[in-house]
Amino acid sequence: MSLPALTDNGLRQCLRIATGGTLGLFICKLMDWDNGSFFAVYPMLLLGLTPVINAHVIRQFLAQALLACLEVLVIYGLFGDRPLLIVPLVFVSFFWRFRLMAQGPLFMFGALGCVFLSMQLHFASYPETHLYDLVTSNLVAATQTVLIAWLMFYLFPDVEPRPAPKPVAKDLPSQRHEALLGASIATLSFMLFQTFDLRDSLSAQIASILVLFPMHWNGIRFAGRIRALGTLLGCVVGMSLQLVLFDHYDVLPLVTLLYWIATFCCARLHTREGAQGVGFGALTTIAIVFGQYLTPSQDMMFSLAYRLSSVCVAVFITLLAVFALHRFFNRFAAIRHMSHER
């Protein structure tokens, strides 16, 4: 499929994504902070999902970061030894976020919250994780990401105003359908990853959340294929960087330069696609791998191969579950999606 040419605004967005994402990783590795995936992924999410920055976007970003921390502290601080009680609490946490996404005006608030919550639940579920260190890393990463985003929009502003996105009209049954579908699949993903003790599969768990953002079966089945292709591209790029770096992980300027080049190329693809496509999947994959596994003691080749296979399996299982629930929900008029009528 042919993609449109890169516009001046698109070039500025590429520079913002690549430079902002690289700056987040650089600061994290320079300061030797824990939970490096937060610091590497959050700039990619904020700069990749929104081509404009304003107070409304920043409020949504910071509010969800704080709220996700509070929910994780409550869920695991009070009920960490009661897994049967944690599941309904997780479902409720995801449900109201997906309901906000289905309604539209606060889509960014709900979408970012789903990713924040999923990442923290993934780490907090293991006994060796210190909850206060986890939420502190999340809040520091969120605050740093906001500062980086403001800096990037100051250094690389758009050359012309962008048109406002058109709201999508949805009837009430469709909103219920999307909220129930998203919350059910997100909770199922959480349960499966905890049941099988997949602590090194953060990429796969995030992929199972990101593919739900189209909010309905027709969009999710396309997003699943795109997400798998994006992960494949990210893994190929990561392996290429691994070959170039070899064992020079401690040379941070070299890592930074290569990371910027790789993310710029993926950001260019993402900007030309104009949506959460292959480029965005590659960006988040590279950010997770380099943020979490870029150390001399880690075998990144194995990590990348494991990441690719786990994402493909996670996306496949997610699509099967989405299809089954979509067909089941459409049997009831109160939660039937309007695409079913077309």
C-alpha positions as CSV (number, residue, x, y, z in Angstrom):
1,M,0.0,0.0,0.0
2,S,1.4,3.4,-1.0
3,L,1.8,5.9,1.7
4,P,1.6,9.7,1.4
5,A,4.7,11.8,1.2
6,L,6.2,13.2,4.4
7,T,4.9,16.7,5.0
8,D,6.7,19.5,6.8
9,N,4.5,18.9,9.8
10,G,5.2,15.2,9.5
11,L,9.0,15.9,9.6
12,R,8.6,17.9,12.7
13,Q,6.7,15.1,14.3
14,C,9.4,12.6,13.4
15,L,12.0,14.8,15.0
16,R,9.9,15.2,18.1
17,I,9.3,11.4,18.5
18,A,12.9,10.4,17.8
19,T,14.6,13.1,19.8
20,G,12.1,13.0,22.7
21,G,12.2,9.2,22.9
22,T,16.0,9.2,22.8
23,L,16.3,11.8,25.5
24,G,14.0,9.8,27.8
25,L,16.2,6.7,27.3
26,F,19.4,8.7,27.7
27,I,18.5,10.2,31.0
28,C,17.3,6.9,32.3
29,K,20.5,5.1,31.5
30,L,22.7,8.0,32.5
31,M,21.0,8.1,36.0
32,D,20.8,4.2,36.2
33,W,17.2,4.3,37.2
34,D,15.0,1.2,37.6
35,N,12.0,0.4,35.4
36,G,13.7,1.8,32.3
37,S,10.7,0.7,30.1
38,F,8.6,3.5,31.7
39,F,11.1,6.2,30.7
40,A,11.6,4.9,27.2
41,V,8.0,4.0,26.3
42,Y,6.1,7.0,27.8
43,P,7.6,9.6,25.4
44,M,6.8,7.3,22.5
45,L,3.2,7.1,23.6
46,L,2.7,10.8,24.3
47,L,4.5,12.1,21.2
48,G,3.3,9.3,18.9
49,L,-0.4,9.3,19.9
50,T,-0.9,13.1,19.8
51,P,0.5,15.3,17.1
52,V,-0.3,18.4,19.2
53,I,0.3,19.4,22.8
54,N,-1.8,21.5,25.0
55,A,-2.9,21.8,28.7
56,H,-5.8,19.4,28.1
57,V,-3.5,16.6,26.8
58,I,-1.0,17.2,29.6
59,R,-3.7,17.1,32.3
60,Q,-5.0,13.8,30.9
61,F,-1.5,12.3,30.8
62,L,-0.5,13.3,34.4
63,A,-3.9,12.5,35.8
64,Q,-3.9,9.0,34.5
65,A,-0.3,8.4,35.7
66,L,-1.2,9.5,39.2
67,L,-4.5,7.6,39.2
68,A,-2.9,4.3,37.9
69,C,-0.4,4.5,40.8
70,L,-3.1,4.9,43.4
71,E,-5.1,2.0,41.9
72,V,-2.0,-0.3,41.9
73,L,-1.2,0.7,45.5
74,V,-4.8,0.0,46.6
75,I,-5.2,-3.3,44.6
76,Y,-1.9,-4.9,45.6
77,G,-1.3,-3.0,48.9
78,L,-4.7,-4.1,50.3
79,F,-5.6,-7.2,48.3
80,G,-2.3,-8.6,47.1
81,D,-2.8,-11.9,48.8
82,R,-6.4,-12.4,47.4
83,P,-6.1,-13.0,43.7
84,L,-9.8,-13.8,43.3
85,L,-10.7,-10.4,44.6
86,I,-8.0,-8.6,42.5
87,V,-9.6,-9.8,39.2
88,P,-13.0,-7.9,39.5
89,L,-11.1,-4.8,40.7
90,V,-8.9,-5.0,37.7
91,F,-12.0,-5.4,35.4
92,V,-13.7,-2.3,37.0
93,S,-10.5,-0.3,36.5
94,F,-10.3,-1.2,32.8
95,F,-14.0,-0.9,32.3
96,W,-14.5,2.8,33.1
97,R,-11.4,3.7,31.1
98,F,-12.7,1.9,28.0
99,R,-16.1,3.5,28.6
100,L,-14.4,6.9,28.4
101,M,-12.6,5.9,25.2
102,A,-15.9,4.8,23.7
103,Q,-17.5,8.1,24.5
104,G,-14.7,10.0,22.7
105,P,-13.8,13.3,24.3
106,L,-11.5,11.7,26.9
107,F,-10.1,9.0,24.6
108,M,-6.5,9.9,25.4
109,F,-7.2,9.8,29.2
110,G,-8.6,6.3,28.9
111,A,-6.1,5.0,26.4
112,L,-3.0,6.1,28.3
113,G,-4.5,4.9,31.6
114,C,-5.0,1.4,30.1
115,V,-1.3,1.3,29.1
116,F,-0.1,2.8,32.4
117,L,-2.2,0.4,34.5
118,S,-1.4,-2.7,32.5
119,M,2.4,-2.0,32.8
120,Q,2.2,-1.4,36.5
121,L,0.0,-4.4,37.2
122,H,2.4,-6.5,35.3
123,F,5.3,-5.6,37.5
124,A,3.4,-5.2,40.8
125,S,2.1,-8.8,40.6
126,Y,5.5,-10.3,41.5
127,P,6.5,-10.5,45.2
128,E,10.0,-9.2,44.7
129,T,8.6,-5.8,43.3
130,H,8.6,-3.0,45.8
131,L,5.4,-1.1,45.2
132,Y,6.6,2.3,46.3
133,D,9.7,2.1,44.0
134,L,7.4,1.1,41.2
135,V,5.0,4.0,41.5
136,T,7.8,6.4,42.1
137,S,9.4,5.4,38.9
138,N,6.1,5.8,37.1
139,L,5.5,9.3,38.4
140,V,9.1,10.4,37.7
141,A,8.8,9.0,34.2
142,A,5.5,10.7,33.6
143,T,6.7,14.0,34.8
144,Q,9.9,13.7,32.8
145,T,7.9,12.8,29.7
146,V,5.7,15.9,30.0
147,L,8.8,18.1,30.3
148,I,10.4,16.4,27.3
149,A,7.2,16.8,25.3
150,W,7.0,20.5,25.9
151,L,10.7,20.8,25.0
152,M,10.2,18.9,21.7
153,F,7.2,21.0,20.7
154,Y,9.3,24.2,21.5
155,L,12.2,23.0,19.4
156,F,10.3,21.4,16.6
157,P,6.9,23.3,16.3
158,D,4.5,22.5,13.5
159,V,4.8,24.8,10.5
160,E,1.0,25.1,10.0
161,P,-2.0,24.4,12.1
162,R,-3.4,20.8,12.1
163,P,-7.1,20.2,11.4
164,A,-9.1,19.1,14.5
165,P,-10.1,15.4,14.4
166,K,-13.7,14.7,13.6
167,P,-15.7,13.1,16.4
168,V,-17.2,9.7,15.6
169,A,-20.9,9.3,16.5
170,K,-21.7,6.1,18.4
171,D,-25.0,5.0,19.8
172,L,-25.3,3.9,23.4
173,P,-25.3,0.1,22.7
174,S,-22.1,0.5,20.7
175,Q,-20.5,2.3,23.6
176,R,-21.5,-0.4,26.0
177,H,-20.2,-3.1,23.6
178,E,-16.8,-1.4,23.2
179,A,-16.4,-0.8,27.0
180,L,-17.3,-4.4,27.9
181,L,-15.2,-5.9,25.1
182,G,-12.1,-3.9,26.0
183,A,-12.4,-4.4,29.7
184,S,-13.0,-8.2,29.3
185,I,-10.0,-8.7,27.0
186,A,-7.7,-6.5,29.1
187,T,-8.7,-8.4,32.3
188,L,-8.3,-11.8,30.5
189,S,-4.8,-10.7,29.3
190,F,-3.9,-9.8,32.9
191,M,-5.2,-13.2,34.2
192,L,-3.3,-15.2,31.6
193,F,0.0,-13.4,32.1
194,Q,-0.2,-14.0,35.8
195,T,-1.4,-17.6,35.6
196,F,1.5,-18.6,33.4
197,D,4.1,-16.4,35.2
198,L,5.1,-14.5,32.0
199,R,7.2,-11.9,33.8
200,D,9.5,-11.2,30.8
201,S,6.6,-10.7,28.3
202,L,5.9,-7.0,28.8
203,S,5.9,-6.4,25.1
204,A,3.2,-9.0,24.6
205,Q,1.0,-7.7,27.4
206,I,1.2,-4.2,26.0
207,A,0.5,-5.4,22.5
208,S,-2.7,-7.1,23.8
209,I,-3.8,-3.7,25.1
210,L,-2.8,-1.6,22.2
211,V,-4.6,-3.7,19.6
212,L,-7.9,-3.0,21.5
213,F,-7.7,0.8,20.8
214,P,-9.9,0.6,17.6
215,M,-12.6,-0.6,20.1
216,H,-14.5,-2.9,17.8
217,W,-13.9,-6.2,15.9
218,N,-13.5,-4.7,12.4
219,G,-10.7,-2.4,13.6
220,I,-9.1,-4.8,16.1
221,R,-8.6,-7.6,13.6
222,F,-6.7,-5.2,11.3
223,A,-4.8,-3.7,14.3
224,G,-3.7,-7.2,15.4
225,R,-2.0,-7.9,12.0
226,I,-0.4,-4.4,12.0
227,R,0.8,-4.8,15.6
228,A,2.5,-8.2,14.7
229,L,4.2,-6.6,11.7
230,G,5.3,-3.6,13.8
231,T,6.8,-5.9,16.4
232,L,8.6,-7.8,13.6
233,L,10.1,-4.6,12.3
234,G,11.1,-3.4,15.8
235,C,12.8,-6.8,16.4
236,V,14.7,-6.6,13.1
237,V,15.8,-3.1,13.9
238,G,16.8,-4.1,17.4
239,M,18.8,-7.1,16.2
240,S,20.6,-4.8,13.7
241,L,21.5,-2.4,16.4
242,Q,22.7,-5.4,18.5
243,L,25.1,-6.5,15.8
244,V,26.5,-2.9,15.5
245,L,26.8,-2.4,19.2
246,F,28.2,-5.9,19.9
247,D,29.4,-5.6,23.5
248,H,29.7,-1.8,23.7
249,Y,26.6,-1.3,25.9
250,D,28.6,1.0,28.2
251,V,29.3,3.5,25.4
252,L,26.1,5.6,26.0
253,P,26.8,8.2,23.2
254,L,27.0,5.4,20.6
255,V,23.9,3.8,21.9
256,T,22.1,7.1,21.9
257,L,23.1,7.9,18.3
258,L,22.0,4.5,17.0
259,Y,18.8,4.6,18.9
260,W,17.9,8.0,17.5
261,I,18.5,6.9,14.0
262,A,16.4,3.8,14.4
263,T,13.5,5.6,16.1
264,F,13.6,8.4,13.5
265,C,13.2,5.8,10.7
266,C,10.3,4.1,12.5
267,A,8.7,7.5,13.3
268,R,8.9,8.5,9.7
269,L,6.9,5.3,8.8
270,H,4.4,6.0,11.7
271,T,3.9,9.6,10.6
272,R,3.2,8.7,7.0
273,E,0.8,6.0,8.0
274,G,-1.1,8.6,10.0
275,A,-2.4,6.1,12.6
276,Q,-1.3,3.3,15.0
277,G,0.3,1.2,12.3
278,V,3.5,-0.7,11.7
279,G,5.7,2.3,12.6
280,F,4.1,2.8,16.0
281,G,4.4,-0.9,16.8
282,A,8.1,-0.8,16.0
283,L,8.6,2.3,18.1
284,T,7.1,0.8,21.2
285,T,8.9,-2.5,20.7
286,I,12.3,-0.8,20.4
287,A,11.6,1.4,23.4
288,I,10.6,-1.6,25.6
289,V,13.6,-3.7,24.6
290,F,16.2,-0.9,25.0
291,G,14.6,0.6,28.1
292,Q,14.3,-2.7,30.0
293,Y,17.0,-5.0,28.5
294,L,19.9,-2.8,27.4
295,T,22.5,-4.1,29.9
296,P,25.8,-6.1,29.4
297,S,24.3,-9.0,31.3
298,Q,21.3,-9.4,29.0
299,D,21.2,-11.4,25.8
300,M,19.3,-9.0,23.6
301,M,19.2,-11.5,20.7
302,F,17.3,-14.0,22.8
303,S,15.1,-11.2,24.3
304,L,14.2,-10.0,20.8
305,A,13.4,-13.5,19.5
306,Y,11.3,-14.1,22.6
307,R,9.6,-10.8,22.3
308,L,8.5,-11.5,18.7
309,S,7.2,-14.9,19.3
310,S,5.3,-13.9,22.5
311,V,3.7,-10.9,20.8
312,C,2.5,-13.0,17.9
313,V,1.0,-15.6,20.3
314,A,-0.6,-12.8,22.4
315,V,-2.1,-11.0,19.4
316,F,-3.5,-14.3,18.0
317,I,-5.1,-15.3,21.3
318,T,-6.4,-11.7,21.7
319,L,-8.0,-11.8,18.3
320,L,-9.7,-15.1,19.0
321,A,-11.1,-13.8,22.3
322,V,-12.3,-10.6,20.7
323,F,-14.1,-12.4,17.9
324,A,-15.8,-14.7,20.4
325,L,-16.9,-11.9,22.7
326,H,-17.9,-9.7,19.8
327,R,-20.3,-12.4,18.4
328,F,-21.6,-13.1,21.9
329,F,-22.3,-9.4,22.8
330,N,-24.1,-8.8,19.4
331,R,-26.7,-11.3,20.4
332,F,-28.2,-8.7,22.8
333,A,-29.7,-5.5,21.5
334,A,-28.6,-3.5,24.6
335,I,-24.9,-4.1,23.8
336,R,-25.0,-4.7,20.0
337,H,-22.3,-2.7,18.0
338,M,-23.6,-0.5,15.2
339,S,-21.1,-2.0,12.8
340,H,-23.1,-5.3,13.1
341,E,-26.0,-3.5,11.3
342,R,-23.9,-2.5,8.3
